[in-house]
Amino acid sequence: MSYDGFFDLLKPILLRLNPELVHEKGLSTMALFDAGYSLLKPLEQPKTINPISLNGLNFSNRVGLAAGLDKNGMFVDLLSRFGFGAIEIGTVTPKPQKGNLKPRLFRLANDGALINRMGFNNEGAEKILKNLGNSKWVKNQMGVLGVNVGINASTSLRDAYKDYNFCLEKFFPVADYFVINISSPNTKNLRNLQSKDYFLDLLKKIKKHVISLCAAHKCHRPLYVKLSPDLEAIEIENLSDVITKLEIEGLIISNTTEKRPSLEQKHCKETGGLSGNPLKASAEKILLSFRERLPSYVTMIGSGGIMTCKDALDRLNAGADIVQFYTGLVYNGPSVIKETIESTGKLPA
């Protein structure tokens, strides 16, 4: 049975169960299936369709996995089977942490959405690095690996750079690119790091550390920043100035939203970040705003509200260099990844 068939068979059951339990057990179950499957079909490199080179990295195709699905880097080999040109793990923090109290993940099926207030729950940098060491896909450098890094809940904003730099140093030998996550709505005050003064100081310290790590390891690791879809025009202007000044190489746009557009279901008033269909318009609008203001060398990774192949193509046409799936994969399964990769072959190279 294919992964598409496996998903289609289980989907009616999965949508009735606790979403966080489904997330954990679903991946674990598929990993067991994959362990047997791998004996028959070894891991392969992603299919090369409309490849692109960005900041020294060669992406086999334009479709990636967003951070959050594989927080602890335990399922990279399984997820690579879906064909992603890039897989991003995390968010990783220096120390392990449990995250916010449960329930903290809510499914709004009629809206094609999720609300989460996970709170950077993860096993910590040390353990996650070991998990990646068990991945054949990572060890054999079969695709592009992104590591999304954050701060522990106990870390002050003044010391935030220390947590980011710790994770950069820890994962530098295995990551292909890094993402500085300053936009999750589920870690108290984290989004304040997007304010002009914090942002400039933080990115200066991180960029300096990256330069020293690149020199020490004699290799380059692009640094991207993940931003909120809830930014105002003046904030976009201020952030663009800093990104240009410090020559930050890329952005991921966007994270989840704290806003609540018209939603149908009972969980719509839960606190946390909203992803999926309702995020589509604002994420695309923010991406267009940054694309207009930033130099062409700044990579744009489109994320948020990408549920279908059409959504992905729309985001690429709006200026994204590559796109990432998360909620779209949760609702539509692996087939949407394959369809999107194939469809990007029709776009201009």
C-alpha positions in Angstrom: 0.0 0.0 0.0 1.3 3.5 -0.9 1.5 6.3 1.7 -1.4 8.0 -0.1 -3.5 4.9 0.3 -2.4 4.5 3.9 -3.5 8.1 4.6 -6.8 7.9 2.7 -7.7 4.7 4.6 -7.1 6.2 8.0 -8.3 9.8 7.4 -12.0 9.3 8.4 -10.8 7.9 11.7 -8.0 10.4 12.3 -10.3 13.4 11.9 -12.4 12.1 14.8 -9.5 11.7 17.3 -7.6 14.1 19.5 -5.4 16.1 17.0 -2.2 16.0 19.1 -2.5 12.3 19.7 -3.1 11.8 16.0 0.0 13.8 15.2 2.2 11.8 17.6 0.8 8.3 16.9 0.2 8.9 13.2 3.8 9.6 12.5 5.0 6.8 14.7 2.6 4.3 13.0 3.7 5.5 9.6 7.4 5.2 10.7 6.8 1.5 11.6 5.3 1.0 8.1 8.2 2.8 6.6 10.7 0.6 8.4 9.4 -2.5 6.5 8.9 -0.6 3.3 12.5 0.6 3.3 13.7 -3.0 3.0 12.0 -3.1 -0.4 12.6 0.5 -1.5 15.6 2.4 -0.2 15.5 6.1 0.4 15.9 8.3 -2.7 16.9 11.8 -3.4 14.0 14.2 -4.1 12.7 14.3 -7.6 14.4 17.0 -9.6 11.6 19.2 -11.1 12.2 22.9 -11.7 15.2 23.0 -9.3 16.5 26.2 -7.9 19.8 27.4 -6.3 19.3 29.8 -3.4 22.1 31.2 -1.2 24.4 28.5 -2.3 21.9 25.7 -1.7 20.6 23.5 -4.4 16.9 22.6 -4.0 15.8 19.7 -6.2 12.2 21.1 -6.3 10.2 24.0 -5.0 8.2 22.2 -2.3 9.4 21.9 1.3 8.1 20.8 4.7 7.5 23.6 7.3 8.8 23.3 10.8 6.4 22.0 13.4 5.5 18.6 12.0 8.7 17.0 13.0 9.8 19.0 16.0 12.4 16.5 17.2 13.9 15.3 13.9 12.7 11.8 14.5 10.8 11.3 11.2 13.0 12.8 8.6 13.5 9.6 6.6 9.7 8.9 6.6 8.8 12.4 5.5 11.5 12.4 2.8 9.4 9.7 1.1 6.8 12.3 0.2 9.3 14.0 -2.2 10.1 17.2 -0.4 13.0 19.2 -1.8 13.7 20.5 1.7 12.7 19.4 5.2 12.7 21.8 8.1 12.7 20.4 11.7 12.0 22.1 15.0 11.5 24.5 16.5 14.5 23.5 18.6 15.4 25.1 21.9 18.7 24.7 23.8 17.0 22.8 26.7 14.2 20.3 26.5 10.8 21.7 27.4 7.2 20.4 27.7 5.5 23.4 26.1 2.1 24.7 27.2 -0.6 22.8 29.0 -2.9 20.4 27.1 -5.2 20.6 25.2 -3.1 22.9 23.0 -3.9 21.8 19.4 -7.4 22.2 17.9 -8.8 21.0 14.6 -11.3 23.2 12.7 -12.1 20.9 9.9 -14.9 22.9 8.3 -12.5 25.8 8.0 -9.5 23.7 6.9 -7.6 25.1 9.8 -5.7 24.3 13.0 -5.2 26.4 16.2 -2.1 25.5 18.2 -0.5 26.9 21.3 2.1 24.2 21.6 4.8 26.5 23.1 8.0 25.1 21.5 7.6 21.7 23.1 10.8 19.7 22.0 13.4 17.3 23.3 16.2 19.9 23.4 19.2 20.5 21.1 21.3 17.7 22.4 18.7 14.9 21.9 17.5 16.3 18.6 21.0 16.3 17.2 21.3 12.6 18.1 18.0 11.9 16.4 19.3 13.5 13.2 22.4 11.3 13.5 20.1 8.3 13.0 18.7 9.6 9.7 20.0 8.1 6.5 18.6 11.0 4.6 20.6 13.5 6.7 23.8 11.4 6.9 23.8 10.9 3.1 22.9 14.5 2.4 20.0 13.5 0.2 18.1 16.8 0.4 18.2 20.2 2.0 17.8 20.2 5.8 16.6 23.3 7.6 16.8 23.7 11.4 14.3 26.1 12.9 15.6 27.5 16.3 13.9 29.3 19.1 14.3 30.2 22.8 13.4 28.5 26.0 10.4 29.9 27.8 12.6 30.8 30.7 15.0 32.9 28.6 14.6 36.7 28.7 14.4 38.7 25.5 17.7 40.4 26.5 19.4 37.0 26.4 17.5 35.5 23.5 20.5 35.7 21.2 22.4 33.3 23.5 19.7 30.6 22.9 19.7 31.1 19.2 23.5 31.1 19.0 23.7 28.0 21.1 21.5 26.1 18.7 23.3 27.5 15.6 26.6 26.2 17.0 25.2 22.8 18.0 23.6 22.1 14.6 26.1 23.8 12.3 27.7 20.5 11.2 24.4 19.0 10.0 22.0 21.8 9.0 22.0 23.3 5.5 20.1 26.4 6.6 18.9 28.0 9.8 15.6 29.7 10.6 15.4 32.2 13.5 11.9 31.8 14.8 10.9 35.1 16.4 7.2 35.0 15.4 5.5 32.2 17.3 2.5 33.6 19.2 2.8 30.8 21.8 6.0 31.9 23.7 5.4 34.9 25.9 6.6 38.1 24.4 8.6 36.4 21.6 7.0 38.5 18.9 8.5 41.6 20.6 11.7 40.5 19.0 10.2 41.8 15.7 10.2 45.3 17.0 12.8 47.5 15.3 15.2 47.9 18.2 15.1 44.3 19.4 15.3 43.0 15.8 18.4 45.0 14.9 20.3 44.1 18.1 19.3 40.4 17.9 20.2 39.9 14.3 23.5 41.7 14.6 24.6 39.3 17.4 23.3 36.3 15.5 24.9 37.3 12.2 28.2 37.9 13.8 28.1 34.4 15.3 27.2 32.8 12.0 30.1 34.5 10.3 32.5 33.2 12.9 31.0 29.7 12.6 31.3 29.8 8.8 34.9 30.7 9.1 35.6 28.0 11.7 33.9 25.3 9.7 35.0 26.6 6.3 31.4 26.4 4.9 28.4 28.6 4.4 25.0 28.3 6.2 22.2 30.7 5.1 20.3 32.4 7.8 16.6 33.0 7.4 14.1 34.7 9.7 10.5 33.5 10.2 8.0 36.4 10.5 4.4 36.9 11.6 1.5 37.6 9.2 0.2 40.1 11.6 2.8 42.8 10.9 1.6 46.4 10.2 3.0 48.4 7.3 5.4 50.4 9.4 6.8 47.2 10.9 7.3 45.7 7.5 9.2 48.9 6.5 11.4 48.8 9.6 12.2 45.1 9.4 13.0 45.5 5.7 15.5 48.2 6.5 17.3 46.0 9.0 17.2 42.9 6.7 18.8 44.9 3.9 21.3 46.6 6.2 22.5 43.3 7.7 22.2 41.3 4.5 20.0 38.7 5.9 19.7 36.0 3.3 16.0 35.0 3.5 12.6 35.1 5.1 9.9 32.6 5.8 6.5 34.2 5.5 4.7 33.4 7.4 4.1 31.9 10.9 0.6 31.5 12.3 -1.8 34.4 13.0 -3.3 35.5 16.2 -6.2 37.1 14.3 -9.5 35.3 13.9 -11.2 35.9 10.6 -14.7 34.4 10.1 -14.5 30.9 11.4 -17.3 28.3 11.8 -16.4 26.0 14.6 -16.5 25.9 18.4 -12.7 26.0 18.8 -12.4 29.3 16.9 -11.9 31.3 20.1 -9.1 29.2 21.5 -5.9 31.2 22.0 -2.9 30.3 19.9 -1.7 30.5 16.3 -4.2 29.9 13.5 -3.0 28.1 10.4 -4.6 26.7 7.2 -7.1 28.2 4.8 -7.9 31.4 6.9 -4.2 32.4 6.8 -3.9 32.3 3.1 -4.7 35.9 2.2 -2.7 37.6 4.9 0.4 35.4 4.4 0.4 36.1 0.7 -0.1 39.9 1.3 2.8 40.1 3.7 5.0 38.2 1.3 4.2 40.6 -1.5 5.0 43.5 0.7 8.4 42.2 1.6 9.2 41.1 -1.9 8.6 44.7 -3.1 10.9 46.2 -0.5 13.8 43.8 -0.4 16.7 43.1 -2.7 16.3 40.2 -5.1 19.0 38.1 -3.4 16.7 37.8 -0.3 15.2 34.3 -0.5 11.4 34.2 0.1 10.0 31.0 1.4 6.2 31.0 1.2 4.4 29.3 4.1 1.1 29.6 5.8 -2.3 28.9 4.2 -0.9 26.6 1.5 -3.4 23.8 1.4 -3.5 22.8 -2.2 -1.4 22.6 -5.3 -3.1 25.8 -6.6 -2.3 27.6 -3.3 1.4 26.7 -3.7 1.5 27.8 -7.4 -0.3 31.1 -6.4 2.4 31.7 -3.7 5.2 31.0 -6.1 3.7 33.4 -8.7 3.4 36.0 -5.9 7.2 36.0 -5.4 8.0 33.0 -3.3 11.1 31.1 -4.4 9.9 27.9 -2.7 6.9 27.0 -0.6 6.3 24.9 2.5 3.4 22.7 3.6 2.2 21.9 7.0 -1.6 22.1 7.6 -2.2 21.3 4.0 -0.4 18.0 4.5 -2.3 17.3 7.6 -5.7 17.7 5.8 -4.8 16.4 2.4 -2.1 13.9 2.9 1.0 13.1 0.9 -0.7 13.2 -2.5 -0.8 17.0 -2.4 3.0 17.1 -2.2 3.4 14.9 -5.2 0.8 16.8 -7.2 2.4 20.2 -6.3 6.0 19.0 -7.2 4.8 17.8 -10.6 2.8 21.0 -11.3 5.8 23.2 -10.5 7.5 21.7 -13.6 5.1 23.8 -15.7 6.4 27.1 -14.1 9.2 29.1 -15.7 12.6 28.0 -14.4 
